[in-house]
């Protein structure tokens, strides 16, 4: 045979690959899952609001459909469908005894979906159901207009963000319970992302329920933490969240934009800057820089976006939530570094925790 280079031809996709691609086109599973995702959320919200998981936890034994329906005060038919959906979502276990189906909590439901658990997410779930979900009804409007939707969702003017968020005492307590549940679960990871032991005098700006302050004093026995927040928030925190036994947790009433910040070694801004525009964030960070003792710093705790825009999905969705609820957005570590640098802070470090919330430390 005559010599010469062999001709090469692009390989046709294997039948398996072609079949798989055709299957994706023929049945858009992921899109269908996304389209109906709200059904999952509302199933979880409803089961929590009706007390399904609390009832099963308190019974200390699996219960029948009839016992659950009676216990939560709901129809048999509706309860049967709800329990079936919760079973499909792996929130409940089923057992068969003498031909009768019985229900019990899964381990995760017992830990996170019962009010009695110290790391319960039920208050966070209630806030998602009764407040955030209503705002998201107007997401299309928020995207078009580029502003939050409190007025449409609740009939409340939103020129003052926290006057809208705290539009009633009940709503303020719900928000504080939300923050409490978040930091009970995520707080230790973020306060130990860096070694904060050199900072003995700490101010938690917008410290809300005090859950993060509690994590700080547990992790760092030599520090004291002062919760700086609005007078009505401080009053509620004293009454419902922080007991007098916490000798190293103090309170300072004030508005961190309007009032002077006391001198401290470290200021914590946890889920604060994502509420505000870049301009207002720099304004607040600059106040913290000026008040900060030499050698001190600021710890910013937020859900960080990837630098290349690839995720994480949770932070991307949170940024949409900031659009419908606040004036701010979620940011990348580089964007927070820019804000901190513009405010005077140096030696800025970014630490990912591998969970929802990450930490950024700037030094004076």
N, C-alpha and C positions, 0 to 999 in steps of 0.2 A: 504493500500500500504506500501511496505517496505520503511523505511526511507533511508536517505543518500543524499549526495550533488547532486544537479541537474547538468546534463551535459550542458555546454554552447558551442555554436557554433558561429563562426564568422558570423556576419550579411552580407547577400549579399547586394550589393549596390542597392539602390532603382532604379526603372526603370527610374525615372527622372534623377538621377545622372548618370546612365549608358548612357542614351540617350544624356545627355549634353556632357559627355566625348567622345562619338562616334561622336557627331557633331563637336567637336573641331578637332578631327582627320580627319574627312571628309572634313572640310573646314577650312584651316589654316588662319583665318582672320588676325590675328596679323602679321604673317609672310608676308602675301600679302601686308599689309599696310606698313611694313618696306621696302619691296622690291621696292615699288613704291613711297616711301617717297620723292625721288628727284623730282618727277613730281610736287608735291605740292610746293617745294621750287622754282623750275623754273617758275611755274605759277606766284607766288608772285613776283619773280625777274622781270619777263617780264612785268607784269602789272605796276610795279613801273618805270621800265626803259622807257616804252612807255608813261608814264604820265597819265595813266587812272584815278588814284585817284585825281591828281591835276586838271585834266580837269573837273571832276564831282564836285569838291569843288568850283572851280572858276565859274561854271555855275550857282550856287545857285538855281538850279532846276533839277529834274530828266531829263536825256537825253535818246533819242532813240538810237538804235543800229547804225543807219546811222549817227547820230550826233557824237557819240563817235568815229566811224571809221574815219570820216572826221577830227575830232579834233586831233586824234593821228597820222593821216597819215598812216593808215593801211587798209588792205583789209577788205571788209565786212565779208567774210566768216571767216577769221582768228579772227577778232574782236568778232564775234558772239560766237565762241568757247571759246575764252579767257574770255569773260564776263560771259558765262555760268559756267565755272570752278570757277571763282571768286565768283559767287553767291553760288555755292555749298560749297565753303570754308567759307561762311559767311563773305566775305570781301565786298560784294555788296548786296544791297536790290533791289528787283524788284517791279514794280508797273504796273498795267494795266489801261490804260486810252483809252477809245473809241476803245478797241480791240488792242491797241498797247502796247508793253512791253517797259517800261522805267526803267532806272538804276540810282541808287544813292549810295553814300558811306554809309557803316554802321558807327556807332559812333566810333568804334575803328579805322577804316580806316581813318576817318576824323582826328583823333587825332595823329595817329602814321605813317600814310602812305602818308601824304601830305607834300611837302617841306616847306610850310609856317608855319607849326605847330612848336612851340618852343620845343616840345619833339619828333620831327620827327625822325623816324628810317630809312628814305630813304637812307641816305648816308651809314649807316651801311649795308643796304641791297645791295647797289651797290658794296660795297667792298666784301661782301660775294659772290656776283654773278661773279664779274670780277677777283677776286684774290683768295679767299679761295676755291671757287668751282674748280678752275683750279688746285690748289695744290692737292685737294682731289682726282682728277683723278689718282694720283700716290700713293694713300694710301697703296695699296698692296706692292709697292716698299719700301715705308717708313717703314712698319712693318718688311719686310724682312731685310732691311739694317740698321734700327735703326737710321735713320737720315733724315733731312728735304729734301724737293724735289724742292727747288727753281730753281736749275739748269735745271732740266727736264721740269718744268712748264714754266719757263721764260727765260731760257738760261743765267742765271746770277749765277756766282760763289758765294757761300754763306759762305766763310771763315769768313767774317765780317757780322754778322747777320743783323745789321741795314743798312749796305750798300746795302744788298739785299732787305730789306724791303723798303728802300728809294731809289730804283734804278732809279727813275726819280722824278722830282718835282711834276708831276701829281700824281704819286703813293704815294708820301709822303703826299700830301694834302688829298688824299682819306683816308689814314690811320688816319690822324689827325681828319678828319670828323667822321670817325668811332668812335674814342675815345670820341669825343665831344658828339655824340649822346648817347653813353653808359652812360656817367657820368651825362648828363642832366636828365636821367631817374633814375639811380641807385646811384648817387653821395651822395645825402643827407643821405640816409640810412647808408652808410658806414662811413661817417665822423661824424655821431652822434651815432654810435654803442657804442662808449665810450665818456665820457666827456673830450673833448680836450681843454677846456677853460684854464687850467693851462699853456698850451704851446702857447706862444705868437709869437715866431719866428719859422716859419715852412718852411722847404724846401721840395718841391714836386719833387723828383728825377725822371727824365723822365716824367715831368708834361705835355708835349705835348701841347695840345690845350688850356690848362688852365681851362677846364670845372670843374675839381675837385677843383682847387684853388678857383674858384668862389663859389662853394658850401661851402668851408671852411669859407671864409670871410663872407658869409651870415649867417652861423650857429654860428660863433664866432666873434662878432664885435670887440674884442680887439686884434685879431691876424693879422699878416701880413704873406703872403705866397709868397715865391720866387720859380718860376719855373726854375728848373735846367735841361737844355737839350742841345742838340747839336746846334751849331750856326745856321745852316740852319733851324732847327725846331723853334728856338727862333724867327728868322726873320719872318717866316711864321705865327707864332702865333701872333706876334705883328701886322702883316698886316691884318690878316683875322679873328682872334678869340678874342683877348683881347684888348679892347679899352683903351685909355689913361685915361678914367674916373675912372678906377679901381685903385684908389690910393694905396690900400693895397696889390696889386699884382705886384710883381717885377720879373725880369728875371736875370738869371745867365747862361752865355754860358759855356759849358764844356762837357766833356765825363766823366761820373761818375766812370768809371773804371780807366781812365788814369789821371784825374786831381784831385787836392785836393778838399775835400768837406768843404765848409765854416761851421763855428760853428753855431749850431741851437739848439732850445729846442726839436724839433720834426722833424723827416724825414718821409716822406710818400713814400712808394713804392707800387704803385697801378698798378696791372697787369704788374709788372716788373720781379719779381723773377720767375714767371712761364715760362719766356723766357729762363732761364739759368739752367745749371747743378747745383747740390748741391755745388760743389767746387767753382764755380764762384759766387753763391749766398752768400756763407759764406765770400768770398773775399769782396763783396760789403757791406754786413752787418757789417763786421769788420771795414771797413772804416767809416761807419756811426757811429758805436759805439765809435771809437776813436775821431771823430769830435764832438760828441754829448756832450752838457753841462751836468754836474752832475744833476741827477733828471729828465733829459729829456728822450726821448724814440724814438721808431720807430713804425710806423703804417704800417702793411702789409695788403694789400687789394687784395684778390684773391677769386676764386671760390673753396671752400673747398670740398674735397672728404670726405665721411663718413669713420670713422675709421675701420669699418668692411668690407669695399669694396662694400657696398650695393647700393651706389649711391652718390649724386643725378646724374641722367642720364646726365643732362646738363654738369656737371663738368667732367664726364667720357668721353663724346664726346669732350669737350674742350681739354682734355688731349691728345686725338688722334690728334686734330688740332695742338697742340703744337709739336707733332711729325712731322707732315708734313710741319710745318712752321718755327720751332725754334729749339733751343738746349735743351729746358726744358720740363716741365710737370706740371700738376696740382698735388697738394699734400693734405694730411690731415692736420688738425690742429696740430696733434702730430708731424708730419714731419716738419712743420714750427717752432714749438717750439724747436725741436732739432737743426735746423739751427740757430735760434736766440740765443739759449744757447751756441752753439759752437762759436758764435761771441761775447759773453760777456754779452748779455742782460739777465735780470732777471725778476722775477714777471710777467711772460708771461701769458696773458689772451687771450682766444679765444671767439669771439662773433659771433654767427650765426645771420643773419638778416632775414632769411626766404625767401630771394630772391636769385638772382644769385650770388651776391658777398658778402663775409663775411669779418670780420676784426680780425686781430691778433695784440695785443699791447705788446711790450716789453719795459722794463724800464732800465735805466742805474743807 
